[in-house]
Structure formats: structure tokens, C-alpha cells
Amino acid sequence: MATLFTTVSSKGQIVIPAEIRQELGIHAGTKIAIEREDNHLVLQPVTDQFIRSLRGYAKGATSLIEAREREHRIEK
């Protein structure tokens, strides 16, 4: 995709070009996560697809439920 440009308004707002909004499923009211990576801003639309992609992201060696049940058994 070619580089597209937009301008920041006096209120700090930007317009995401329609082509990109359509491709990424961004509609009025869609939340956008903003991350800073060094000198870059990364915008990530928080859509159902994005949320599904996070499943298991923070999974550790044991689940919180197992840890809670283990502590409960110890307390008895």
C-alpha cells in the first residue's frame, strides 16, 4: 500500500482514510489502541477479530483458577 498522509487538527484528531477504515472494519465508535514504538505510533483497531487474536496471550504455566483452587486447599 502506498503511504497516505493526514493532518492533525487543533484538537489532536486525525482522519483515517476511508480505504483503510473499510479494509480494517473501522466504523464510527470503533475503539483504537495506540502504542508507541520508539519514534512510531502504532494504531490497532479494537475489533472482534483483534480481541480473538489475544486469546491465550497472557496464559502462564498454570491457570489462575488452578492457583486459586490450590490455595483454597492449602487454607483448609
PDB file of N, CA, C and O in Angstrom:
ATOM      1  N   MET A   1       0.838  -1.180   0.000  1.00  0.00           N
ATOM      2  CA  MET A   1       0.000   0.000   0.000  1.00  0.00           C
ATOM      3  C   MET A   1       0.883   1.244   0.000  1.00  0.00           C
ATOM      4  O   MET A   1       1.923   1.283   0.658  1.00  0.00           O
ATOM      5  N   ALA A   2       0.467   2.226  -0.724  1.00  0.00           N
ATOM      6  CA  ALA A   2       1.206   3.486  -0.794  1.00  0.00           C
ATOM      7  C   ALA A   2       1.050   4.251   0.515  1.00  0.00           C
ATOM      8  O   ALA A   2       0.066   4.066   1.231  1.00  0.00           O
ATOM      9  N   THR A   3       1.997   5.093   0.822  1.00  0.00           N
ATOM     10  CA  THR A   3       1.923   5.914   2.024  1.00  0.00           C
ATOM     11  C   THR A   3       0.832   6.954   1.853  1.00  0.00           C
ATOM     12  O   THR A   3       0.772   7.650   0.839  1.00  0.00           O
ATOM     13  N   LEU A   4      -0.026   7.053   2.854  1.00  0.00           N
ATOM     14  CA  LEU A   4      -1.087   8.055   2.845  1.00  0.00           C
ATOM     15  C   LEU A   4      -0.784   9.070   3.937  1.00  0.00           C
ATOM     16  O   LEU A   4      -0.161   8.737   4.945  1.00  0.00           O
ATOM     17  N   PHE A   5      -1.214  10.277   3.742  1.00  0.00           N
ATOM     18  CA  PHE A   5      -0.950  11.343   4.702  1.00  0.00           C
ATOM     19  C   PHE A   5      -2.249  11.926   5.218  1.00  0.00           C
ATOM     20  O   PHE A   5      -3.255  11.969   4.510  1.00  0.00           O
ATOM     21  N   THR A   6      -2.213  12.374   6.461  1.00  0.00           N
ATOM     22  CA  THR A   6      -3.331  13.069   7.075  1.00  0.00           C
ATOM     23  C   THR A   6      -2.759  14.176   7.939  1.00  0.00           C
ATOM     24  O   THR A   6      -1.548  14.231   8.153  1.00  0.00           O
ATOM     25  N   THR A   7      -3.603  15.050   8.433  1.00  0.00           N
ATOM     26  CA  THR A   7      -3.154  16.189   9.226  1.00  0.00           C
ATOM     27  C   THR A   7      -3.796  16.137  10.601  1.00  0.00           C
ATOM     28  O   THR A   7      -4.964  15.772  10.731  1.00  0.00           O
ATOM     29  N   VAL A   8      -3.046  16.497  11.617  1.00  0.00           N
ATOM     30  CA  VAL A   8      -3.577  16.554  12.973  1.00  0.00           C
ATOM     31  C   VAL A   8      -4.327  17.871  13.139  1.00  0.00           C
ATOM     32  O   VAL A   8      -3.813  18.936  12.797  1.00  0.00           O
ATOM     33  N   SER A   9      -5.561  17.788  13.672  1.00  0.00           N
ATOM     34  CA  SER A   9      -6.362  19.001  13.876  1.00  0.00           C
ATOM     35  C   SER A   9      -5.899  19.723  15.139  1.00  0.00           C
ATOM     36  O   SER A   9      -5.056  19.219  15.880  1.00  0.00           O
ATOM     37  N   SER A  10      -6.455  20.896  15.373  1.00  0.00           N
ATOM     38  CA  SER A  10      -6.105  21.659  16.576  1.00  0.00           C
ATOM     39  C   SER A  10      -6.540  20.926  17.843  1.00  0.00           C
ATOM     40  O   SER A  10      -6.033  21.217  18.926  1.00  0.00           O
ATOM     41  N   LYS A  11      -7.478  19.973  17.723  1.00  0.00           N
ATOM     42  CA  LYS A  11      -7.934  19.177  18.866  1.00  0.00           C
ATOM     43  C   LYS A  11      -7.143  17.874  19.001  1.00  0.00           C
ATOM     44  O   LYS A  11      -7.457  17.051  19.860  1.00  0.00           O
ATOM     45  N   GLY A  12      -6.123  17.679  18.162  1.00  0.00           N
ATOM     46  CA  GLY A  12      -5.308  16.471  18.223  1.00  0.00           C
ATOM     47  C   GLY A  12      -5.934  15.292  17.499  1.00  0.00           C
ATOM     48  O   GLY A  12      -5.510  14.154  17.698  1.00  0.00           O
ATOM     49  N   GLN A  13      -6.934  15.541  16.665  1.00  0.00           N
ATOM     50  CA  GLN A  13      -7.624  14.479  15.946  1.00  0.00           C
ATOM     51  C   GLN A  13      -7.001  14.253  14.576  1.00  0.00           C
ATOM     52  O   GLN A  13      -6.453  15.171  13.967  1.00  0.00           O
ATOM     53  N   ILE A  14      -7.097  13.000  14.100  1.00  0.00           N
ATOM     54  CA  ILE A  14      -6.665  12.685  12.740  1.00  0.00           C
ATOM     55  C   ILE A  14      -7.799  11.959  12.031  1.00  0.00           C
ATOM     56  O   ILE A  14      -8.689  11.400  12.671  1.00  0.00           O
ATOM     57  N   VAL A  15      -7.758  11.974  10.721  1.00  0.00           N
ATOM     58  CA  VAL A  15      -8.737  11.248   9.910  1.00  0.00           C
ATOM     59  C   VAL A  15      -8.023  10.052   9.302  1.00  0.00           C
ATOM     60  O   VAL A  15      -6.997  10.197   8.637  1.00  0.00           O
ATOM     61  N   ILE A  16      -8.579   8.863   9.538  1.00  0.00           N
ATOM     62  CA  ILE A  16      -8.049   7.646   8.919  1.00  0.00           C
ATOM     63  C   ILE A  16      -8.725   7.537   7.557  1.00  0.00           C
ATOM     64  O   ILE A  16      -9.954   7.524   7.485  1.00  0.00           O
ATOM     65  N   PRO A  17      -7.953   7.459   6.476  1.00  0.00           N
ATOM     66  CA  PRO A  17      -8.554   7.420   5.145  1.00  0.00           C
ATOM     67  C   PRO A  17      -9.604   6.311   5.002  1.00  0.00           C
ATOM     68  O   PRO A  17      -9.454   5.228   5.568  1.00  0.00           O
ATOM     69  N   ALA A  18     -10.666   6.595   4.240  1.00  0.00           N
ATOM     70  CA  ALA A  18     -11.796   5.682   4.077  1.00  0.00           C
ATOM     71  C   ALA A  18     -11.359   4.298   3.602  1.00  0.00           C
ATOM     72  O   ALA A  18     -11.887   3.290   4.073  1.00  0.00           O
ATOM     73  N   GLU A  19     -10.414   4.238   2.689  1.00  0.00           N
ATOM     74  CA  GLU A  19      -9.939   2.955   2.157  1.00  0.00           C
ATOM     75  C   GLU A  19      -9.410   2.061   3.284  1.00  0.00           C
ATOM     76  O   GLU A  19      -9.701   0.865   3.321  1.00  0.00           O
ATOM     77  N   ILE A  20      -8.637   2.644   4.196  1.00  0.00           N
ATOM     78  CA  ILE A  20      -8.061   1.882   5.309  1.00  0.00           C
ATOM     79  C   ILE A  20      -9.156   1.492   6.291  1.00  0.00           C
ATOM     80  O   ILE A  20      -9.170   0.364   6.785  1.00  0.00           O
ATOM     81  N   ARG A  21     -10.086   2.423   6.585  1.00  0.00           N
ATOM     82  CA  ARG A  21     -11.193   2.105   7.505  1.00  0.00           C
ATOM     83  C   ARG A  21     -12.006   0.931   6.979  1.00  0.00           C
ATOM     84  O   ARG A  21     -12.372   0.042   7.748  1.00  0.00           O
ATOM     85  N   GLN A  22     -12.287   0.913   5.701  1.00  0.00           N
ATOM     86  CA  GLN A  22     -13.076  -0.176   5.118  1.00  0.00           C
ATOM     87  C   GLN A  22     -12.324  -1.495   5.195  1.00  0.00           C
ATOM     88  O   GLN A  22     -12.905  -2.516   5.563  1.00  0.00           O
ATOM     89  N   GLU A  23     -11.048  -1.491   4.854  1.00  0.00           N
ATOM     90  CA  GLU A  23     -10.241  -2.714   4.865  1.00  0.00           C
ATOM     91  C   GLU A  23     -10.125  -3.312   6.262  1.00  0.00           C
ATOM     92  O   GLU A  23     -10.106  -4.533   6.416  1.00  0.00           O
ATOM     93  N   LEU A  24     -10.047  -2.452   7.289  1.00  0.00           N
ATOM     94  CA  LEU A  24      -9.840  -2.921   8.653  1.00  0.00           C
ATOM     95  C   LEU A  24     -11.131  -3.024   9.463  1.00  0.00           C
ATOM     96  O   LEU A  24     -11.095  -3.392  10.637  1.00  0.00           O
ATOM     97  N   GLY A  25     -12.264  -2.705   8.852  1.00  0.00           N
ATOM     98  CA  GLY A  25     -13.543  -2.808   9.546  1.00  0.00           C
ATOM     99  C   GLY A  25     -13.724  -1.769  10.638  1.00  0.00           C
ATOM    100  O   GLY A  25     -14.353  -2.041  11.660  1.00  0.00           O
ATOM    101  N   ILE A  26     -13.177  -0.581  10.426  1.00  0.00           N
ATOM    102  CA  ILE A  26     -13.304   0.503  11.399  1.00  0.00           C
ATOM    103  C   ILE A  26     -14.558   1.301  11.064  1.00  0.00           C
ATOM    104  O   ILE A  26     -14.719   1.802   9.950  1.00  0.00           O
ATOM    105  N   HIS A  27     -15.444   1.409  12.056  1.00  0.00           N
ATOM    106  CA  HIS A  27     -16.692   2.154  11.892  1.00  0.00           C
ATOM    107  C   HIS A  27     -16.774   3.195  12.997  1.00  0.00           C
ATOM    108  O   HIS A  27     -15.948   3.200  13.909  1.00  0.00           O
ATOM    109  N   ALA A  28     -17.770   4.083  12.920  1.00  0.00           N
ATOM    110  CA  ALA A  28     -17.981   5.069  13.978  1.00  0.00           C
ATOM    111  C   ALA A  28     -18.113   4.334  15.297  1.00  0.00           C
ATOM    112  O   ALA A  28     -18.890   3.385  15.400  1.00  0.00           O
ATOM    113  N   GLY A  29     -17.370   4.754  16.302  1.00  0.00           N
ATOM    114  CA  GLY A  29     -17.426   4.143  17.616  1.00  0.00           C
ATOM    115  C   GLY A  29     -16.395   3.048  17.851  1.00  0.00           C
ATOM    116  O   GLY A  29     -16.261   2.571  18.978  1.00  0.00           O
ATOM    117  N   THR A  30     -15.656   2.632  16.808  1.00  0.00           N
ATOM    118  CA  THR A  30     -14.624   1.614  16.983  1.00  0.00           C
ATOM    119  C   THR A  30     -13.508   2.174  17.855  1.00  0.00           C
ATOM    120  O   THR A  30     -12.997   3.263  17.592  1.00  0.00           O
ATOM    121  N   LYS A  31     -13.131   1.439  18.884  1.00  0.00           N
ATOM    122  CA  LYS A  31     -12.018   1.856  19.742  1.00  0.00           C
ATOM    123  C   LYS A  31     -10.706   1.574  19.007  1.00  0.00           C
ATOM    124  O   LYS A  31     -10.599   0.604  18.257  1.00  0.00           O
ATOM    125  N   ILE A  32      -9.718   2.428  19.231  1.00  0.00           N
ATOM    126  CA  ILE A  32      -8.407   2.290  18.619  1.00  0.00           C
ATOM    127  C   ILE A  32      -7.363   2.261  19.728  1.00  0.00           C
ATOM    128  O   ILE A  32      -7.284   3.188  20.533  1.00  0.00           O
ATOM    129  N   ALA A  33      -6.559   1.194  19.772  1.00  0.00           N
ATOM    130  CA  ALA A  33      -5.451   1.115  20.726  1.00  0.00           C
ATOM    131  C   ALA A  33      -4.248   1.814  20.092  1.00  0.00           C
ATOM    132  O   ALA A  33      -3.958   1.618  18.912  1.00  0.00           O
ATOM    133  N   ILE A  34      -3.561   2.619  20.875  1.00  0.00           N
ATOM    134  CA  ILE A  34      -2.396   3.354  20.382  1.00  0.00           C
ATOM    135  C   ILE A  34      -1.177   2.932  21.186  1.00  0.00           C
ATOM    136  O   ILE A  34      -1.182   3.003  22.415  1.00  0.00           O
ATOM    137  N   GLU A  35      -0.141   2.496  20.497  1.00  0.00           N
ATOM    138  CA  GLU A  35       1.118   2.130  21.137  1.00  0.00           C
ATOM    139  C   GLU A  35       2.237   2.974  20.545  1.00  0.00           C
ATOM    140  O   GLU A  35       2.212   3.344  19.371  1.00  0.00           O
ATOM    141  N   ARG A  36       3.204   3.263  21.377  1.00  0.00           N
ATOM    142  CA  ARG A  36       4.390   3.970  20.894  1.00  0.00           C
ATOM    143  C   ARG A  36       5.525   2.981  20.811  1.00  0.00           C
ATOM    144  O   ARG A  36       5.851   2.326  21.802  1.00  0.00           O
ATOM    145  N   GLU A  37       6.127   2.860  19.662  1.00  0.00           N
ATOM    146  CA  GLU A  37       7.301   2.016  19.457  1.00  0.00           C
ATOM    147  C   GLU A  37       8.420   2.923  18.967  1.00  0.00           C
ATOM    148  O   GLU A  37       8.477   3.309  17.799  1.00  0.00           O
ATOM    149  N   ASP A  38       9.302   3.245  19.897  1.00  0.00           N
ATOM    150  CA  ASP A  38      10.380   4.199  19.624  1.00  0.00           C
ATOM    151  C   ASP A  38       9.791   5.506  19.115  1.00  0.00           C
ATOM    152  O   ASP A  38       9.124   6.224  19.861  1.00  0.00           O
ATOM    153  N   ASN A  39      10.033   5.812  17.864  1.00  0.00           N
ATOM    154  CA  ASN A  39       9.584   7.082  17.290  1.00  0.00           C
ATOM    155  C   ASN A  39       8.348   6.910  16.405  1.00  0.00           C
ATOM    156  O   ASN A  39       8.054   7.770  15.574  1.00  0.00           O
ATOM    157  N   HIS A  40       7.620   5.792  16.582  1.00  0.00           N
ATOM    158  CA  HIS A  40       6.466   5.488  15.740  1.00  0.00           C
ATOM    159  C   HIS A  40       5.213   5.319  16.592  1.00  0.00           C
ATOM    160  O   HIS A  40       5.289   4.900  17.747  1.00  0.00           O
ATOM    161  N   LEU A  41       4.070   5.647  16.019  1.00  0.00           N
ATOM    162  CA  LEU A  41       2.788   5.358  16.642  1.00  0.00           C
ATOM    163  C   LEU A  41       2.174   4.184  15.904  1.00  0.00           C
ATOM    164  O   LEU A  41       2.159   4.158  14.674  1.00  0.00           O
ATOM    165  N   VAL A  42       1.670   3.214  16.650  1.00  0.00           N
ATOM    166  CA  VAL A  42       1.010   2.062  16.054  1.00  0.00           C
ATOM    167  C   VAL A  42      -0.455   2.126  16.471  1.00  0.00           C
ATOM    168  O   VAL A  42      -0.773   2.100  17.660  1.00  0.00           O
ATOM    169  N   LEU A  43      -1.339   2.210  15.487  1.00  0.00           N
ATOM    170  CA  LEU A  43      -2.773   2.256  15.751  1.00  0.00           C
ATOM    171  C   LEU A  43      -3.351   0.883  15.467  1.00  0.00           C
ATOM    172  O   LEU A  43      -3.130   0.326  14.392  1.00  0.00           O
ATOM    173  N   GLN A  44      -4.101   0.324  16.433  1.00  0.00           N
ATOM    174  CA  GLN A  44      -4.696  -1.007  16.285  1.00  0.00           C
ATOM    175  C   GLN A  44      -6.185  -0.897  16.576  1.00  0.00           C
ATOM    176  O   GLN A  44      -6.566  -0.608  17.711  1.00  0.00           O
ATOM    177  N   PRO A  45      -7.041  -1.122  15.572  1.00  0.00           N
ATOM    178  CA  PRO A  45      -8.473  -1.095  15.858  1.00  0.00           C
ATOM    179  C   PRO A  45      -8.845  -2.247  16.785  1.00  0.00           C
ATOM    180  O   PRO A  45      -8.421  -3.383  16.570  1.00  0.00           O
ATOM    181  N   VAL A  46      -9.631  -1.957  17.807  1.00  0.00           N
ATOM    182  CA  VAL A  46     -10.054  -2.982  18.758  1.00  0.00           C
ATOM    183  C   VAL A  46     -11.383  -3.551  18.246  1.00  0.00           C
ATOM    184  O   VAL A  46     -12.465  -3.118  18.642  1.00  0.00           O
ATOM    185  N   THR A  47     -11.258  -4.524  17.363  1.00  0.00           N
ATOM    186  CA  THR A  47     -12.417  -5.175  16.763  1.00  0.00           C
ATOM    187  C   THR A  47     -12.555  -6.576  17.358  1.00  0.00           C
ATOM    188  O   THR A  47     -11.686  -7.019  18.109  1.00  0.00           O
ATOM    189  N   ASP A  48     -13.638  -7.273  17.028  1.00  0.00           N
ATOM    190  CA  ASP A  48     -13.820  -8.652  17.493  1.00  0.00           C
ATOM    191  C   ASP A  48     -12.646  -9.515  17.065  1.00  0.00           C
ATOM    192  O   ASP A  48     -12.179 -10.359  17.830  1.00  0.00           O
ATOM    193  N   GLN A  49     -12.169  -9.307  15.847  1.00  0.00           N
ATOM    194  CA  GLN A  49     -11.029 -10.084  15.338  1.00  0.00           C
ATOM    195  C   GLN A  49      -9.785  -9.839  16.195  1.00  0.00           C
ATOM    196  O   GLN A  49      -9.057 -10.779  16.513  1.00  0.00           O
ATOM    197  N   PHE A  50      -9.542  -8.595  16.564  1.00  0.00           N
ATOM    198  CA  PHE A  50      -8.385  -8.252  17.401  1.00  0.00           C
ATOM    199  C   PHE A  50      -8.510  -8.916  18.772  1.00  0.00           C
ATOM    200  O   PHE A  50      -7.540  -9.475  19.282  1.00  0.00           O
ATOM    201  N   ILE A  51      -9.696  -8.854  19.364  1.00  0.00           N
ATOM    202  CA  ILE A  51      -9.909  -9.448  20.682  1.00  0.00           C
ATOM    203  C   ILE A  51      -9.705 -10.958  20.620  1.00  0.00           C
ATOM    204  O   ILE A  51      -9.090 -11.530  21.520  1.00  0.00           O
ATOM    205  N   ARG A  52     -10.209 -11.614  19.575  1.00  0.00           N
ATOM    206  CA  ARG A  52      -9.997 -13.055  19.429  1.00  0.00           C
ATOM    207  C   ARG A  52      -8.517 -13.380  19.301  1.00  0.00           C
ATOM    208  O   ARG A  52      -8.066 -14.418  19.783  1.00  0.00           O
ATOM    209  N   SER A  53      -7.757 -12.502  18.655  1.00  0.00           N
ATOM    210  CA  SER A  53      -6.326 -12.755  18.471  1.00  0.00           C
ATOM    211  C   SER A  53      -5.560 -12.717  19.794  1.00  0.00           C
ATOM    212  O   SER A  53      -4.447 -13.236  19.876  1.00  0.00           O
ATOM    213  N   LEU A  54      -6.138 -12.113  20.821  1.00  0.00           N
ATOM    214  CA  LEU A  54      -5.479 -12.003  22.122  1.00  0.00           C
ATOM    215  C   LEU A  54      -5.723 -13.215  23.009  1.00  0.00           C
ATOM    216  O   LEU A  54      -5.094 -13.334  24.060  1.00  0.00           O
ATOM    217  N   ARG A  55      -6.609 -14.111  22.620  1.00  0.00           N
ATOM    218  CA  ARG A  55      -6.910 -15.273  23.452  1.00  0.00           C
ATOM    219  C   ARG A  55      -5.640 -16.069  23.738  1.00  0.00           C
ATOM    220  O   ARG A  55      -4.902 -16.431  22.822  1.00  0.00           O
ATOM    221  N   GLY A  56      -5.399 -16.333  25.003  1.00  0.00           N
ATOM    222  CA  GLY A  56      -4.230 -17.098  25.409  1.00  0.00           C
ATOM    223  C   GLY A  56      -2.949 -16.280  25.463  1.00  0.00           C
ATOM    224  O   GLY A  56      -1.890 -16.820  25.783  1.00  0.00           O
ATOM    225  N   TYR A  57      -3.023 -15.003  25.162  1.00  0.00           N
ATOM    226  CA  TYR A  57      -1.846 -14.143  25.106  1.00  0.00           C
ATOM    227  C   TYR A  57      -1.110 -14.087  26.436  1.00  0.00           C
ATOM    228  O   TYR A  57       0.120 -14.114  26.470  1.00  0.00           O
ATOM    229  N   ALA A  58      -1.858 -14.010  27.529  1.00  0.00           N
ATOM    230  CA  ALA A  58      -1.234 -13.857  28.844  1.00  0.00           C
ATOM    231  C   ALA A  58      -1.233 -15.166  29.626  1.00  0.00           C
ATOM    232  O   ALA A  58      -1.043 -15.165  30.842  1.00  0.00           O
ATOM    233  N   LYS A  59      -1.442 -16.261  28.945  1.00  0.00           N
ATOM    234  CA  LYS A  59      -1.515 -17.545  29.623  1.00  0.00           C
ATOM    235  C   LYS A  59      -0.149 -17.908  30.192  1.00  0.00           C
ATOM    236  O   LYS A  59       0.874 -17.829  29.511  1.00  0.00           O
ATOM    237  N   GLY A  60      -0.165 -18.300  31.435  1.00  0.00           N
ATOM    238  CA  GLY A  60       1.067 -18.695  32.106  1.00  0.00           C
ATOM    239  C   GLY A  60       1.161 -20.203  32.195  1.00  0.00           C
ATOM    240  O   GLY A  60       0.396 -20.928  31.559  1.00  0.00           O
ATOM    241  N   ALA A  61       2.104 -20.662  32.990  1.00  0.00           N
ATOM    242  CA  ALA A  61       2.306 -22.095  33.154  1.00  0.00           C
ATOM    243  C   ALA A  61       1.106 -22.745  33.832  1.00  0.00           C
ATOM    244  O   ALA A  61       0.754 -23.881  33.515  1.00  0.00           O
ATOM    245  N   THR A  62       0.472 -22.025  34.771  1.00  0.00           N
ATOM    246  CA  THR A  62      -0.731 -22.540  35.425  1.00  0.00           C
ATOM    247  C   THR A  62      -1.826 -21.499  35.291  1.00  0.00           C
ATOM    248  O   THR A  62      -1.558 -20.303  35.182  1.00  0.00           O
ATOM    249  N   SER A  63      -3.058 -21.972  35.300  1.00  0.00           N
ATOM    250  CA  SER A  63      -4.171 -21.038  35.195  1.00  0.00           C
ATOM    251  C   SER A  63      -4.449 -20.405  36.557  1.00  0.00           C
ATOM    252  O   SER A  63      -4.073 -20.950  37.595  1.00  0.00           O
ATOM    253  N   LEU A  64      -5.104 -19.261  36.539  1.00  0.00           N
ATOM    254  CA  LEU A  64      -5.449 -18.587  37.789  1.00  0.00           C
ATOM    255  C   LEU A  64      -6.454 -19.413  38.585  1.00  0.00           C
ATOM    256  O   LEU A  64      -6.433 -19.422  39.816  1.00  0.00           O
ATOM    257  N   ILE A  65      -7.332 -20.106  37.868  1.00  0.00           N
ATOM    258  CA  ILE A  65      -8.313 -20.950  38.548  1.00  0.00           C
ATOM    259  C   ILE A  65      -7.603 -22.066  39.307  1.00  0.00           C
ATOM    260  O   ILE A  65      -7.928 -22.329  40.464  1.00  0.00           O
ATOM    261  N   GLU A  66      -6.637 -22.726  38.667  1.00  0.00           N
ATOM    262  CA  GLU A  66      -5.889 -23.789  39.335  1.00  0.00           C
ATOM    263  C   GLU A  66      -5.142 -23.246  40.545  1.00  0.00           C
ATOM    264  O   GLU A  66      -5.124 -23.889  41.595  1.00  0.00           O
ATOM    265  N   ALA A  67      -4.532 -22.087  40.418  1.00  0.00           N
ATOM    266  CA  ALA A  67      -3.791 -21.482  41.525  1.00  0.00           C
ATOM    267  C   ALA A  67      -4.728 -21.155  42.681  1.00  0.00           C
ATOM    268  O   ALA A  67      -4.388 -21.384  43.842  1.00  0.00           O
ATOM    269  N   ARG A  68      -5.900 -20.623  42.371  1.00  0.00           N
ATOM    270  CA  ARG A  68      -6.879 -20.298  43.414  1.00  0.00           C
ATOM    271  C   ARG A  68      -7.347 -21.562  44.125  1.00  0.00           C
ATOM    272  O   ARG A  68      -7.442 -21.587  45.352  1.00  0.00           O
ATOM    273  N   GLU A  69      -7.641 -22.613  43.359  1.00  0.00           N
ATOM    274  CA  GLU A  69      -8.084 -23.874  43.955  1.00  0.00           C
ATOM    275  C   GLU A  69      -6.992 -24.481  44.836  1.00  0.00           C
ATOM    276  O   GLU A  69      -7.290 -25.036  45.894  1.00  0.00           O
ATOM    277  N   ARG A  70      -5.741 -24.382  44.414  1.00  0.00           N
ATOM    278  CA  ARG A  70      -4.618 -24.913  45.187  1.00  0.00           C
ATOM    279  C   ARG A  70      -4.499 -24.140  46.515  1.00  0.00           C
ATOM    280  O   ARG A  70      -4.311 -24.746  47.570  1.00  0.00           O
ATOM    281  N   GLU A  71      -4.608 -22.814  46.458  1.00  0.00           N
ATOM    282  CA  GLU A  71      -4.549 -22.003  47.680  1.00  0.00           C
ATOM    283  C   GLU A  71      -5.711 -22.331  48.607  1.00  0.00           C
ATOM    284  O   GLU A  71      -5.548 -22.370  49.827  1.00  0.00           O
ATOM    285  N   HIS A  72      -6.886 -22.567  48.026  1.00  0.00           N
ATOM    286  CA  HIS A  72      -8.049 -22.904  48.819  1.00  0.00           C
ATOM    287  C   HIS A  72      -7.851 -24.227  49.558  1.00  0.00           C
ATOM    288  O   HIS A  72      -8.227 -24.352  50.723  1.00  0.00           O
ATOM    289  N   ARG A  73      -7.263 -25.209  48.882  1.00  0.00           N
ATOM    290  CA  ARG A  73      -6.982 -26.497  49.511  1.00  0.00           C
ATOM    291  C   ARG A  73      -5.958 -26.343  50.644  1.00  0.00           C
ATOM    292  O   ARG A  73      -6.085 -26.979  51.690  1.00  0.00           O
ATOM    293  N   ILE A  74      -4.962 -25.512  50.435  1.00  0.00           N
ATOM    294  CA  ILE A  74      -3.923 -25.277  51.445  1.00  0.00           C
ATOM    295  C   ILE A  74      -4.526 -24.621  52.677  1.00  0.00           C
ATOM    296  O   ILE A  74      -4.165 -24.969  53.802  1.00  0.00           O
ATOM    297  N   GLU A  75      -5.445 -23.671  52.479  1.00  0.00           N
ATOM    298  CA  GLU A  75      -6.057 -22.960  53.588  1.00  0.00           C
ATOM    299  C   GLU A  75      -6.925 -23.873  54.451  1.00  0.00           C
ATOM    300  O   GLU A  75      -7.069 -23.643  55.652  1.00  0.00           O
ATOM    301  N   LYS A  76      -7.501 -24.907  53.842  1.00  0.00           N
ATOM    302  CA  LYS A  76      -8.337 -25.847  54.602  1.00  0.00           C
ATOM    303  C   LYS A  76      -7.451 -26.634  55.513  1.00  0.00           C
ATOM    304  O   LYS A  76      -7.932 -27.491  56.254  1.00  0.00           O
TER     305      LYS A  76
END
